């Protein structure tokens, strides 16, 4: 396999698939931006929670940060796995994946609520901060990545 075959996704007809190419390019940019920004937020939250609550705060913020980063990475994985599917199906997977991630996050937060060693507020605030920053980083990556986008006229 040559380098051009590895970088240019092909459709079932053997021609380059522009949709898959754009989705994979966007996924790469989103992953890079999200991991840098999310990692920085986790580091700040861990330090702040450690100063505020000691070791339970540190562990709690670390757990919340890891869970939130895994959730954000799930979005990138869904994009990569569905890049070769028709665009309409990608939207269905994105919306369904969002709903599943939401239920998983609620379930994890509910389960962690009963772990007496963890500081609930440190876990929750870290998760909220990381998820919001990851969403902002993903949006920023979308705006910076040069991919074909249809913007309807107003």
C-alpha positions in Angstrom: 0.0 0.0 0.0 1.4 3.4 -1.0 1.3 6.6 1.0 -1.5 8.0 -1.2 -3.7 5.0 -0.6 -3.2 5.4 3.2 -4.1 9.1 3.2 -6.9 9.1 0.7 -10.0 7.1 1.8 -11.6 5.3 -1.0 -15.3 4.5 -1.5 -16.6 1.1 -2.6 -16.2 2.2 -6.3 -12.4 2.7 -5.8 -12.6 6.5 -6.1 -11.5 8.8 -3.3 -14.3 9.4 -0.9 -14.4 13.2 -0.2 -16.8 12.8 2.7 -14.7 10.3 4.5 -11.6 12.3 3.8 -13.2 15.4 5.3 -14.5 13.6 8.4 -11.1 11.9 9.1 -9.3 15.3 8.7 -11.7 16.9 11.1 -11.5 14.0 13.6 -7.7 14.4 13.6 -7.8 18.2 14.2 -10.6 17.8 16.9 -8.6 15.0 18.7 -5.4 17.1 18.8 -7.2 20.3 20.1 -9.4 18.4 22.5 -6.7 16.4 24.1 -4.4 19.5 24.6 -7.2 21.7 26.0 -8.8 18.9 28.0 -5.5 17.7 29.5 -4.7 21.3 30.6 -8.1 21.6 32.3 -7.6 18.3 34.1 -4.2 19.4 35.3 -5.6 22.7 36.6 -8.6 21.0 38.2 -6.4 18.3 39.9 -4.1 21.0 41.4 -7.1 23.1 42.5 -9.0 20.2 44.0 -5.8 19.0 45.8 -5.3 22.4 47.4 -9.0 22.7 48.2 -9.8 19.1 49.5 -6.4 17.4 49.8 -5.9 13.8 48.5 -9.6 13.0 48.1 -10.0 16.1 46.0 -7.0 15.2 43.9 -8.2 11.7 43.2 -11.8 12.9 42.6 -10.7 15.5 40.1 -8.5 13.0 38.3 -11.3 10.5 38.1 -13.7 13.1 36.8 -11.2 14.4 34.3 -10.4 10.9 32.9 -14.1 10.1 32.6 -14.8 13.4 30.7 -11.8 12.9 28.4 -12.9 9.4 27.6 -16.3 10.7 26.8 -14.8 13.3 24.4 -12.5 10.6 22.8 -15.7 8.6 22.2 -16.9 11.3 19.9 -13.7 11.1 17.9 -13.9 7.3 17.7 -17.5 7.5 16.4 -16.4 9.9 13.7 -13.5 7.7 12.6 -15.7 4.5 12.6 -18.5 6.1 10.6 -16.4 8.2 8.2 -17.1 5.8 5.3 -20.8 5.6 5.8 -23.3 7.9 4.0 -23.5 11.4 5.6 -27.1 10.9 6.7 -26.2 7.8 8.7 -23.2 9.6 10.3 -25.7 12.1 11.7 -27.9 9.3 13.1 -24.8 7.7 14.7 -23.7 11.1 16.1 -27.1 11.8 17.7 -27.5 8.3 19.0 -23.9 8.3 20.3 -24.5 11.5 22.1 -27.6 10.1 23.8 -25.7 6.9 24.8 -22.8 9.0 26.2 -25.2 11.1 28.2 -26.8 8.0 29.8 -23.3 6.5 30.5 -22.1 9.7 32.1 -25.2 10.0 34.3 -24.8 6.3 35.3 -21.2 6.8 36.2 -21.9 9.9 38.2 -24.7 8.1 40.0 -22.4 5.1 40.8 -19.6 7.4 42.0 -22.0 9.2 44.3 -21.8 6.2 46.7 -18.0 6.1 46.8 -17.4 7.7 50.2 -13.7 8.5 49.6 -14.5 10.7 46.6 -15.4 14.4 46.8 -18.5 14.7 44.7 -18.1 18.4 43.9 -14.5 17.9 42.7 -15.6 15.1 40.4 -18.6 17.0 39.0 -16.9 20.4 38.5 -14.0 18.7 36.8 -16.2 16.8 34.5 -18.3 19.9 33.6 -15.1 21.9 32.9 -13.5 19.3 30.8 -16.6 18.5 28.8 -17.2 22.2 28.1 -13.6 22.9 27.1 -13.5 19.8 25.0 -16.7 20.9 23.1 -15.2 24.4 22.6 -11.9 22.8 21.4 -13.8 20.6 18.9 -15.8 23.6 17.6 -12.6 25.6 17.3 -11.0 22.7 15.3 -14.0 22.6 13.0 -13.7 26.3 12.3 -9.9 26.1 11.6 -10.0 22.9 9.5 -10.3 23.6 5.8 -13.1 21.1 4.8 -15.9 21.6 2.4 -18.9 22.9 4.4 -22.3 24.0 3.1 -23.5 27.2 4.8 -27.1 28.0 3.7 -27.7 31.6 2.7 -29.9 33.6 5.1 
